[in-house]
Amino acid sequence: MAALSTAILPEHADKKPRLDHSPGPMIGTHNGTFHADEALAVYLLRLLPTYHDSPLTRTRTPDVLSQCHTVVDVGGVYDDAKLRYDHHQREFTTTFPNRSTKLSSAGLVYMHFGRDIIARQTGLPEAGDQVNTLFEKMYDDFIEAFDANDNGISAFDPMELDRHSISKRFNDKGFSLASVVGRLNYSFDPAEETDFTPDQKQSTENARFLEASKFTGSQFMSELTDLKRSWLPARDVVRAAFEERKDHDASGQVMVLKEGMPWMDHLCDIEKERGCDGLVLYTLFPENDQPDSKWRIRAVSKSRDGFELRKPLPEAWRGLRDSELSKVAQVDNCIFVHASGFIAGNATFDGALAMAKKALS
């Protein structure tokens, strides 16, 4: 059954309406069970002026889809010139440039419209290096997981895991954006819909789809905002801190930041550029921007998105606090060391630096 196009209208209260008050071109996707990729694809399109006021029809009926201006995740066609973005056809093999994960509808829309979206949302020039950096980063850190999930691609090679008898320590199935979207497919009280007409059932399904689209879109915007406001400006600061690290310890294995910021990605990139992967073992940074701020010592992870550490803080310190920790570490003003050895605190910069230096040995 095709949903009426007027049943699903855009929800962007934070955006200025079109001055002519005319609807945008129709977006089409499939009805029935929805997934994270088309939910995000629709949201991304509606971030653009062309589609800001676009109604959406959800159907699998070819004649209805043929009347849509832009179609995502249904129709069996990928053709950017015709604004058709399906990925389910047998011959489809398209990936994001220089990546290996087959695209979903989210990845297709992002690949073709992502730079424009990022430029408009951040105010940066579309042709500039910063937009390109964010375009690549947003794909790697956010969009690619949507593509992999919808195409049934695991983050790790299942055959390699089996070959080495590696199994999960716990079930993380419910801990993902895709799982949240999956739960939105179902009414929390199915009995309420028992007497619904087909049109009423479609209407409630459409409402749940809009909730999924809004949810995935809000996560996209949160990620982009964080990258633009924090991650991007941190690149030069971390590079300067890397260059100055021997000012604090001759080994060059301790890096000091004058404020908290996202630093792990940048440190890994800098070390790779310099051919010194794994060099920095501890990073120091203040808890806040006050002159009397306490300081943290963070053991650097072996990989930018992993928990395994290059050199955990000493085992004898772990789980201790305050005077007991200061006595064992032989450093004044200690506050704590996490039981896993990944982070510690000291009341002063000098104390944090002393802890890092002792931990090196």
C-alpha positions as MATLAB code, in Angstrom:
seq = 'MAALSTAILPEHADKKPRLDHSPGPMIGTHNGTFHADEALAVYLLRLLPTYHDSPLTRTRTPDVLSQCHTVVDVGGVYDDAKLRYDHHQREFTTTFPNRSTKLSSAGLVYMHFGRDIIARQTGLPEAGDQVNTLFEKMYDDFIEAFDANDNGISAFDPMELDRHSISKRFNDKGFSLASVVGRLNYSFDPAEETDFTPDQKQSTENARFLEASKFTGSQFMSELTDLKRSWLPARDVVRAAFEERKDHDASGQVMVLKEGMPWMDHLCDIEKERGCDGLVLYTLFPENDQPDSKWRIRAVSKSRDGFELRKPLPEAWRGLRDSELSKVAQVDNCIFVHASGFIAGNATFDGALAMAKKALS';
ca = [
       0.000    0.000    0.000;
       1.298    3.417   -0.898;
       1.244    6.053    1.823;
      -0.287    9.410    0.952;
       2.462   11.924    0.302;
       0.814   14.442    2.603;
       0.952   11.999    5.514;
       4.671   12.449    6.125;
       5.817   16.017    6.130;
       9.256   17.336    7.140;
       9.931   18.296   10.737;
      12.670   20.942   10.914;
      11.497   23.535   13.394;
      15.038   24.834   13.691;
      15.196   25.798   10.000;
      13.689   28.810    8.245;
      10.684   27.927    6.070;
      10.689   28.531    2.353;
       9.464   32.040    1.576;
       7.069   30.866   -1.129;
       5.537   28.241    1.204;
       5.493   25.725   -1.632;
       6.358   22.096   -0.945;
       9.668   20.693   -2.053;
      10.036   17.798   -4.487;
       8.680   14.428   -3.391;
      11.081   11.974   -1.720;
      10.247    8.280   -1.972;
      11.341    5.282    0.063;
       9.799    1.904    0.870;
       7.105    1.180    3.401;
       7.147   -1.783    5.782;
      10.076   -2.480    8.111;
      12.521    0.410    8.058;
      16.212    0.540    8.848;
      18.703    3.128    9.983;
      20.137    3.787    6.525;
      17.013    5.090    4.780;
      15.938    6.906    7.940;
      19.203    8.831    7.840;
      19.144    9.233    4.043;
      15.794   11.029    4.219;
      17.002   13.284    7.031;
      20.165   14.191    5.118;
      18.215   15.172    2.035;
      15.928   17.383    4.089;
      18.945   19.323    5.368;
      19.310   20.755    1.866;
      17.264   23.750    0.666;
      15.900   21.758   -2.280;
      14.329   19.173    0.008;
      13.713   21.179    3.153;
       9.919   21.188    2.710;
       9.737   17.937    0.763;
       6.933   15.511    1.555;
       7.775   11.817    1.725;
       5.919    8.845    0.343;
       6.650    5.342    1.604;
       5.694    2.653   -0.894;
       7.022   -0.212   -3.001;
       4.649    0.476   -5.890;
       6.735    1.256   -9.008;
       4.165    3.602  -10.543;
       4.096    5.717   -7.385;
       7.893    5.726   -7.045;
       8.240    6.805  -10.669;
       6.442   10.032   -9.792;
       8.893   10.837   -6.998;
      11.643   13.361   -7.606;
      14.192   11.431   -5.519;
      14.036    7.815   -4.338;
      16.175    6.119   -1.665;
      16.557    2.465   -0.649;
      13.966    1.083   -3.029;
      13.356    0.721   -6.771;
      16.372   -1.345   -7.772;
      18.214    1.563   -9.400;
      21.304    3.550   -8.521;
      21.646    6.495  -10.877;
      22.720    9.850   -9.487;
      21.642   11.645  -12.662;
      18.094   10.361  -12.092;
      18.273   10.857   -8.303;
      17.769    7.131   -7.634;
      19.714    5.739   -4.675;
      19.009    2.058   -4.108;
      21.716   -0.454   -3.227;
      19.863   -3.788   -3.173;
      20.378   -4.756   -6.813;
      22.641   -7.734   -7.526;
      25.120   -5.771   -9.603;
      25.589   -2.979   -7.050;
      29.176   -2.743   -5.769;
      29.682    0.990   -5.172;
      31.830    2.070   -2.232;
      32.888    5.393   -0.788;
      36.155    6.560   -2.426;
      39.155    4.572   -1.164;
      37.005    2.418    1.148;
      35.876   -1.193    0.854;
      32.438   -1.200    2.513;
      29.546   -1.384    0.058;
      27.285    1.645    0.388;
      23.732    1.707    1.707;
      21.189    4.396    0.881;
      22.692    6.543    3.660;
      26.164    6.247    2.172;
      24.912    6.971   -1.339;
      23.112   10.141   -0.312;
      26.073   11.195    1.809;
      28.599   10.540   -0.972;
      26.674   12.735   -3.424;
      25.359   15.444   -1.098;
      27.602   15.260    1.969;
      29.986   18.090    1.131;
      27.086   20.438    0.433;
      25.381   19.412    3.680;
      28.539   19.893    5.741;
      29.278   23.273    4.202;
      25.756   24.529    4.869;
      25.605   23.197    8.412;
      29.054   24.457    9.443;
      29.296   27.675    7.434;
      32.625   26.555    5.948;
      33.380   26.918    2.211;
      32.414   23.747    0.379;
      35.581   23.691   -1.719;
      37.865   24.200    1.298;
      40.167   21.690    2.970;
      38.202   21.765    6.228;
      34.982   20.595    4.590;
      36.863   17.830    2.813;
      38.475   16.762    6.103;
      35.083   16.673    7.822;
      33.545   14.863    4.839;
      36.100   12.061    5.119;
      35.987   11.964    8.924;
      32.190   11.844    9.114;
      32.159    8.913    6.727;
      34.785    6.978    8.668;
      33.369    7.665   12.114;
      29.640    7.683   11.430;
      28.246    6.884    7.970;
      30.273    3.752    7.214;
      28.735    1.899   10.156;
      25.268    2.538    8.657;
      26.481    1.090    5.352;
      28.032   -1.947    6.982;
      25.014   -2.650    9.163;
      22.533   -2.581    6.313;
      24.749   -4.714    4.093;
      25.465   -7.289    6.807;
      29.172   -6.506    7.038;
      30.890   -7.088   10.377;
      33.589   -4.819   11.787;
      35.779   -7.917   12.160;
      36.186  -10.776    9.693;
      33.994  -13.580   11.124;
      36.207  -16.279    9.564;
      39.299  -14.848   11.239;
      37.496  -14.680   14.570;
      36.473  -18.319   14.237;
      39.942  -19.355   13.142;
      41.440  -17.850   16.282;
      38.545  -18.980   18.510;
      37.716  -15.391   19.468;
      34.265  -14.858   20.902;
      32.433  -11.885   22.364;
      32.715  -11.266   26.089;
      29.190   -9.854   26.162;
      26.249   -9.108   23.881;
      26.287   -5.531   22.551;
      23.449   -6.008   20.074;
      21.232   -3.418   21.749;
      24.014   -0.846   22.071;
      23.877    0.776   18.640;
      21.932    3.333   16.632;
      20.652    0.546   14.395;
      19.172   -1.293   17.377;
      17.325    1.854   18.480;
      15.853    2.250   14.988;
      14.958   -1.436   14.962;
      12.922   -1.068   18.137;
      11.007    1.859   16.641;
       9.494   -0.499   14.051;
       7.171   -1.955   16.634;
       4.329   -0.503   18.651;
       4.986   -0.564   22.376;
       1.405   -1.775   22.798;
       0.360   -3.811   19.735;
      -3.128   -4.267   21.220;
      -3.789   -0.590   20.528;
      -3.568   -1.256   16.783;
      -5.766   -4.359   16.699;
      -8.755   -2.519   15.279;
      -6.831   -0.126   13.059;
      -7.701    0.144    9.393;
      -4.839   -0.439    6.900;
      -4.532    3.328    6.435;
      -4.316    3.864   10.190;
      -1.643    1.182   10.520;
       0.331    2.792    7.707;
      -0.026    6.174    9.366;
       1.382    4.919   12.683;
       4.199    3.150   10.830;
       4.994    6.399    9.030;
       5.080    8.251   12.345;
       7.556    5.731   13.733;
       9.687    6.142   10.615;
       9.764    9.909   11.139;
      10.880    9.335   14.715;
      13.679    7.088   13.450;
      14.696    9.655   10.838;
      14.757   12.435   13.406;
      16.773   10.263   15.805;
      19.438    9.229   13.290;
      19.607   12.785   11.967;
      20.104   14.238   15.433;
      23.025   11.868   15.953;
      24.514   12.921   12.619;
      24.230   16.580   13.597;
      25.687   15.930   17.048;
      28.691   14.161   15.529;
      29.231   16.877   12.923;
      28.893   19.667   15.478;
      31.415   18.031   17.797;
      33.906   17.492   14.978;
      33.613   21.070   13.784;
      33.698   22.744   17.196;
      36.196   20.529   19.014;
      37.952   17.934   16.882;
      38.913   20.138   13.933;
      40.400   23.022   15.980;
      42.294   20.507   18.139;
      44.485   19.343   15.235;
      46.918   22.261   15.385;
      46.944   22.328   19.187;
      47.849   18.640   19.429;
      50.519   19.047   16.761;
      52.098   21.878   18.762;
      51.945   19.811   21.952;
      53.629   16.912   20.155;
      56.443   19.188   19.016;
      56.912   20.506   22.570;
      56.737   17.190   24.409;
      60.489   17.028   25.141;
      60.161   20.307   27.037;
      58.451   18.252   29.740;
      60.360   14.954   29.561;
      63.483   14.122   27.580;
      62.067   10.778   26.470;
      59.387   12.486   24.390;
      56.885    9.928   25.658;
      54.781   12.411   27.644;
      52.589   14.964   25.856;
      51.029   17.924   27.688;
      47.858   19.690   26.583;
      46.899   23.007   28.165;
      43.196   22.196   27.945;
      40.976   19.192   27.438;
      40.159   18.317   23.817;
      39.779   15.364   21.434;
      43.432   14.412   20.941;
      43.699   10.681   20.284;
      42.934   10.766   16.553;
      45.364   13.598   15.960;
      48.155   12.005   17.970;
      47.827    8.750   16.021;
      47.887   10.650   12.719;
      50.947   12.690   13.735;
      52.860    9.626   14.894;
      52.040    7.860   11.633;
      53.231   10.869    9.628;
      56.496   10.898   11.572;
      57.023    7.152   11.454;
      56.945    6.843   15.245;
      53.738    4.923   15.937;
      53.212    4.225   19.623;
      55.784    6.767   20.843;
      53.705    8.808   23.298;
      52.625    6.776   26.322;
      50.913    9.373   28.506;
      48.971   12.560   27.827;
      48.403   15.197   30.512;
      45.581   17.732   30.524;
      43.720   19.898   33.073;
      40.219   19.031   34.273;
      38.969   22.546   33.538;
      40.131   26.018   32.494;
      40.619   27.397   36.016;
      44.156   28.356   37.156;
      43.966   25.931   40.099;
      42.557   23.054   38.046;
      43.402   19.493   38.934;
      45.252   17.490   36.267;
      44.672   14.146   34.598;
      47.171   11.607   33.289;
      45.758    9.473   30.465;
      47.534    6.328   29.326;
      47.429    6.320   25.522;
      45.530    3.484   23.825;
      47.216    1.213   21.298;
      44.585    2.136   18.718;
      42.504    5.270   18.373;
      39.232    3.478   19.097;
      40.378    0.683   21.401;
      40.755    0.102   25.128;
      44.089   -1.729   25.165;
      46.809    0.605   26.434;
      50.369    1.138   25.238;
      51.576    1.261   28.841;
      49.005    1.208   31.650;
      49.762    3.148   34.799;
      51.637    0.988   37.351;
      49.690   -1.937   38.757;
      50.698   -1.054   42.323;
      48.906    2.305   41.979;
      45.632    1.059   40.540;
      42.538    1.534   42.642;
      44.349    3.635   45.261;
      43.400    7.171   46.279;
      44.696   10.269   48.036;
      47.331    9.833   50.790;
      47.601    6.079   50.300;
      48.312    6.585   46.590;
      50.772    9.420   47.266;
      52.662    7.162   49.663;
      52.898    4.251   47.214;
      53.680    6.421   44.189;
      56.005    8.688   46.183;
      54.394   11.726   44.560;
      52.580   14.462   46.469;
      48.956   15.468   45.884;
      47.813   12.279   44.187;
      44.040   11.908   43.896;
      43.328    8.561   42.241;
      44.350    5.921   39.716;
      41.592    4.016   37.947;
      41.507    0.290   38.669;
      42.258   -0.482   35.006;
      45.262    1.863   34.930;
      44.015    3.987   32.059;
      43.666    7.329   33.862;
      44.812    9.083   37.034;
      44.485   12.437   38.739;
      46.695   14.787   40.696;
      45.919   18.135   42.315;
      48.726   19.916   40.434;
      50.466   19.878   37.068;
      53.844   19.182   38.679;
      52.364   16.227   40.526;
      50.746   14.828   37.370;
      53.982   15.180   35.453;
      55.890   13.448   38.250;
      53.412   10.573   38.171;
      53.813   10.222   34.402;
      57.595   10.220   34.629;
      57.563    7.561   37.351;
      55.121    5.476   35.336;
      57.512    5.508   32.373;
      60.101    3.656   34.405;
];
